Amino acid sequence: MSPQPAELLRTWFDEVWCKGQEAAIDRLMAEEAVAHGLPGGDMNGAAGFRQVFKAFRGAFPDIHIAVDHTITQGDMVSTHCRVTGTHTGEGLGIEPTGKRVDFEGMTIARVVDGQIRESGRRDRRW
């Protein structure tokens, strides 16, 4: 049985972002997935997402994304998250500043057959 959409998103943020498990991308994201609202524009597929993952994990190796709330309707799930980390790497092509980030954001995703098929984000920087 496939995980429920909210459970899958919690697993996504924990395994992919917090633990840095790149292999989890292929398990949790469909190859034909589309992610909207990423730096540089929309991204297609798990293979395309890996570039975003490597850039952000490279810049913020201690990134942590805590899911505070979820709302699910059918195959759609919305998450409200808190993102923290320290800019110590050059993964985004910017010299490391050593500064901490702490902001809240929202993501909405469509989950089909236990994988993310489409997602988009909105963040609020404090």
WOWOGI-V912712 format. One record per residue. NEAR is the number of other C-alpha atoms within 12 Angstrom. Layout:
near = {NEAR NEAR}
This chain:
near = {5 16 19 25 33 33 29 36 45 31 29 37 33 25 26 33 35 28 22 27 22 26 19 28 35 25 23 38 37 28 22 21 28 29 33 23 21 23 18 15 15 19 26 26 26 30 24 25 36 27 22 30 34 26 26 33 30 27 28 35 29 24 33 29 34 29 29 20 21 24 23 22 16 14 27 28 31 32 35 29 29 27 30 25 27 23 27 24 24 20 20 23 15 16 15 19 17 17 16 19 23 22 21 24 26 29 37 33 40 33 32 24 18 26 35 43 34 34 36 27 25 23 20 16 14 11}
